Amino acid sequence: MNTKREIFIPNQKTRKKLAEKLNLKFDENMQDWEYEIADSKRVLEFIKEYDKLESTKKEKQTLMEVIIDSANDLLCKNRIDEFENVILLINERLKKEIRLHKGTLNYWKTNNFEISKRLI
């Protein structure tokens, strides 16, 4: 039996490509890029990019990390109405592509974040 849990593995090429597409800060030394550039004010923009037909699987995985962290910030800042709209959009996408986001869900649901209990 394989008990190894899936994890999200960042990809520098994908990070750089998304940074260029979305005009985000990027530096090769940014270890936690997805969380450093997360922005609750841009969460809908990140979701829109996620939904584009040309978005690759790696881009979607990376964007989902950014999207969830951005939404978690909404909760932490007590912006509940905005969060309620965004969590529905997030969970729709997670359900649709659950296999793609297993590593992300493992991280966000097994840690004690504000958003942890609200994810599918």
Number of C-alpha atoms within 10 A of each C-alpha: 3 4 5 6 9 13 13 17 11 17 12 15 12 18 22 17 14 20 16 12 10 13 9 14 14 17 11 10 7 13 11 9 22 20 15 13 16 22 20 23 13 15 23 17 14 21 19 10 18 21 12 10 7 9 14 12 14 17 19 23 24 23 23 23 23 24 28 26 23 25 30 24 21 23 19 14 11 11 14 13 10 15 22 14 12 20 19 14 13 18 16 13 17 19 13 11 14 15 10 17 22 16 17 20 23 15 17 19 16 10 12 10 16 15 20 17 12 13 15 14
